[in-house]
């Protein structure tokens, strides 16, 4: 058989069969090329997950809660303040901060301005009534921190202790 005749054959055995010398390399390359889009998709997914975990920052304040009863958590030397809801007709949702030097109402701007100039000390026990919402209590905490209070011990009185 003449080599020229084999070139014109429609089917070349070495090129079109599994017995060809170059088939194993092509098979590895083809399988890798088939996996590239899936690997790329996984890398992009991991990158998006990592970036989204870094950008999700929720505002808030870290608080260390006491593990004992209220009496064990209060320091005698530290001044105390109380946040209570104001029970007056027509003033629903208003809270009052009771400090040693006065009373500060949340809806009176002159009292809030006076609170900014008050100096309750560097540490304060803040007793929060159960009826005061969390957001309102955190607003008072931020106001007290603006006054110069560096450490605030948040104390809530349990409902069973309030009923006594």
HUNORGI-V591905 format. One record per backbone hydrogen bond with DSSP energy under -1.0 kcal/mol. NH is the residue of the N-H (numbers start at 0). CO is the residue of the C=O. If there is no record, write none. Layout:
BEGIN
nh:NH co:CO
nh:NH co:CO
END
This chain:
BEGIN
nh:5 co:1
nh:6 co:2
nh:7 co:3
nh:15 co:11
nh:25 co:21
nh:26 co:22
nh:27 co:23
nh:28 co:24
nh:29 co:25
nh:30 co:26
nh:31 co:27
nh:32 co:28
nh:33 co:29
nh:34 co:30
nh:35 co:31
nh:38 co:34
nh:39 co:35
nh:40 co:36
nh:41 co:37
nh:42 co:38
nh:43 co:39
nh:44 co:40
nh:45 co:41
nh:46 co:42
nh:47 co:43
nh:48 co:44
nh:49 co:45
nh:50 co:46
nh:51 co:47
nh:52 co:48
nh:53 co:49
nh:54 co:50
nh:56 co:54
nh:72 co:68
nh:80 co:124
nh:81 co:97
nh:82 co:126
nh:83 co:95
nh:85 co:93
nh:87 co:85
nh:90 co:87
nh:93 co:90
nh:95 co:83
nh:96 co:103
nh:97 co:81
nh:98 co:101
nh:103 co:96
nh:105 co:94
nh:111 co:107
nh:112 co:108
nh:113 co:109
nh:114 co:110
nh:115 co:111
nh:123 co:150
nh:124 co:78
nh:125 co:152
nh:126 co:80
nh:127 co:154
nh:128 co:82
nh:131 co:128
nh:136 co:132
nh:137 co:133
nh:138 co:134
nh:139 co:135
nh:140 co:136
nh:141 co:137
nh:142 co:138
nh:143 co:139
nh:144 co:140
nh:145 co:141
nh:146 co:142
nh:148 co:143
nh:149 co:121
nh:150 co:121
nh:152 co:123
nh:154 co:125
nh:161 co:157
nh:162 co:158
END
